[in-house]
């Protein structure tokens, strides 16, 4: 598949309700992982975080509609919640998904390496960021993205095509 075709498959806009529903599912998974780790069941916690990282990777580097959490959100979670359905600009959410992937992989590595306390800490940070998204519609990854884009525009005189 050509690079142009791959880029064409990635949307410029996504449904805000779906994003918030994904964040709620992410929080549910994070709570499960933290509970498992606190109970000393660390290897399954690591595996779950790897699976979450894969899902974030699909949302961050491919078409988010192909991610399992997005499909579950569309079929089950979003219809049950009062989140507003409106299209929002995707690139900041894509960046946030990439950050989520890094957090998830870091937590998985820490759990697999026997550092459950550190894994719980990283998973807890992910939990807080996801909670801000679904509960208050505050996307911390988007805030960082917008700051980075603003800095980039400032350095290039605003003529960088972003």
C-alpha positions as CSV (number, residue, x, y, z in Angstrom):
1,X,0.0,0.0,0.0
2,X,1.4,3.4,-1.0
3,X,2.2,6.0,1.6
4,X,-0.4,8.3,0.1
5,X,-3.1,5.6,0.4
6,X,-2.1,5.0,4.1
7,X,-2.4,8.7,4.9
8,X,-5.8,8.9,3.1
9,X,-7.1,6.2,5.4
10,X,-6.3,8.3,8.5
11,X,-9.1,10.7,9.2
12,X,-8.7,14.4,9.8
13,X,-11.6,14.4,12.2
14,X,-13.0,11.9,14.8
15,X,-16.1,11.8,16.9
16,X,-15.5,13.4,20.4
17,X,-18.0,10.9,22.0
18,X,-15.9,8.0,20.7
19,X,-12.7,9.5,22.0
20,X,-14.2,10.1,25.5
21,X,-15.6,6.5,25.4
22,X,-12.2,5.1,24.5
23,X,-10.8,7.1,27.5
24,X,-13.4,5.5,29.8
25,X,-12.4,2.0,28.6
26,X,-8.7,2.9,29.0
27,X,-9.5,3.9,32.6
28,X,-11.4,0.6,33.2
29,X,-8.4,-1.3,31.9
30,X,-5.9,0.7,34.0
31,X,-8.0,0.1,37.2
32,X,-7.9,-3.7,36.4
33,X,-4.2,-3.6,35.8
34,X,-3.5,-1.7,39.1
35,X,-5.7,-4.2,41.0
36,X,-3.9,-7.2,39.5
37,X,-0.5,-5.7,40.3
38,X,-1.6,-4.9,43.9
39,X,-2.7,-8.5,44.3
40,X,0.7,-9.6,43.0
41,X,-0.6,-10.8,39.7
42,X,2.0,-8.9,37.7
43,X,2.7,-10.9,34.5
44,X,-1.0,-10.7,33.3
45,X,-0.9,-6.9,34.2
46,X,2.2,-6.6,31.9
47,X,0.4,-8.5,29.1
48,X,-2.8,-6.4,29.4
49,X,-0.6,-3.2,29.1
50,X,1.0,-4.6,26.0
51,X,-2.4,-5.2,24.5
52,X,-3.4,-1.6,25.5
53,X,-0.2,-0.3,23.8
54,X,-1.1,-2.1,20.6
55,X,-4.6,-0.5,20.7
56,X,-3.0,2.9,21.3
57,X,-0.6,2.2,18.4
58,X,-3.4,1.5,16.0
59,X,-5.1,4.7,17.0
60,X,-1.9,6.7,16.9
61,X,-0.3,5.3,13.7
62,X,-3.1,3.8,11.6
63,X,-6.8,4.3,11.2
64,X,-8.4,4.6,14.7
65,X,-11.5,2.9,13.4
66,X,-9.5,-0.4,13.4
67,X,-8.7,-0.3,17.1
68,X,-10.5,-2.7,19.4
69,X,-11.4,0.0,22.0
70,X,-12.9,2.2,19.2
71,X,-15.1,-0.7,18.0
72,X,-16.2,-1.5,21.6
73,X,-16.8,2.2,22.2
74,X,-19.0,2.5,19.0
75,X,-21.0,-0.6,19.7
76,X,-21.4,-0.6,23.5
77,X,-20.1,2.3,25.5
78,X,-20.8,5.5,23.5
79,X,-24.5,4.8,23.0
80,X,-25.0,4.5,26.8
81,X,-23.3,7.7,27.7
82,X,-24.4,11.4,27.3
83,X,-21.2,12.5,25.5
84,X,-21.8,15.0,22.8
85,X,-21.3,13.6,19.3
86,X,-19.3,16.2,17.3
87,X,-16.4,16.0,15.0
88,X,-13.1,17.2,16.3
89,X,-9.6,17.6,14.8
90,X,-7.8,14.3,14.9
91,X,-4.0,15.1,14.9
92,X,-3.9,16.2,18.6
93,X,-5.8,13.0,19.5
94,X,-3.4,11.0,17.4
95,X,-0.5,12.5,19.2
96,X,-2.2,11.7,22.6
97,X,-2.7,8.1,21.5
98,X,1.0,7.8,20.7
99,X,1.8,9.2,24.2
100,X,-0.6,6.6,25.6
101,X,1.3,3.9,23.7
102,X,4.6,5.0,25.3
103,X,3.0,5.0,28.8
104,X,1.5,1.6,28.2
105,X,4.7,0.1,26.9
106,X,6.7,1.6,29.8
107,X,4.2,0.2,32.4
108,X,4.3,-3.2,30.7
109,X,8.1,-3.3,30.7
110,X,8.2,-2.2,34.4
111,X,5.7,-4.9,35.4
112,X,7.5,-7.6,33.3
113,X,10.8,-6.5,34.9
114,X,9.5,-7.0,38.4
115,X,9.1,-3.3,39.2
116,X,5.4,-3.4,40.1
117,X,5.5,-0.2,42.1
118,X,6.9,1.7,39.2
119,X,4.5,0.0,36.8
120,X,1.6,1.0,39.1
121,X,2.8,4.6,39.1
122,X,3.0,4.9,35.3
123,X,-0.4,3.2,34.9
124,X,-1.8,5.6,37.5
125,X,-0.6,8.6,35.5
126,X,-2.3,7.1,32.4
127,X,-5.4,6.6,34.4
128,X,-5.5,10.2,35.5
129,X,-5.0,11.5,32.0
130,X,-7.7,9.2,30.6
131,X,-10.0,10.3,33.4
132,X,-9.5,13.9,32.6
133,X,-10.5,13.1,29.0
134,X,-13.7,11.2,29.6
135,X,-14.9,13.0,32.7
136,X,-13.9,16.6,31.9
137,X,-13.1,16.6,28.2
138,X,-9.5,17.7,29.0
139,X,-6.9,16.1,26.7
140,X,-3.5,16.5,28.2
141,X,-1.8,15.0,25.1
142,X,-3.7,17.6,23.0
143,X,-2.4,20.4,25.3
144,X,1.2,19.2,24.8
145,X,0.6,18.8,21.0
146,X,-0.8,22.3,20.6
147,X,2.1,23.7,22.6
148,X,4.6,21.9,20.4
149,X,2.8,23.0,17.2
150,X,2.8,26.5,18.5
151,X,6.5,26.4,19.3
152,X,7.2,25.0,15.9
153,X,5.2,27.7,14.2
154,X,7.0,30.3,16.2
155,X,10.4,29.0,15.2
156,X,9.5,28.8,11.5
157,X,7.7,32.1,11.3
158,X,4.4,30.3,10.9
159,X,5.2,29.1,7.4
160,X,5.7,25.4,8.1
161,X,2.4,24.1,6.7
162,X,1.1,22.9,10.1
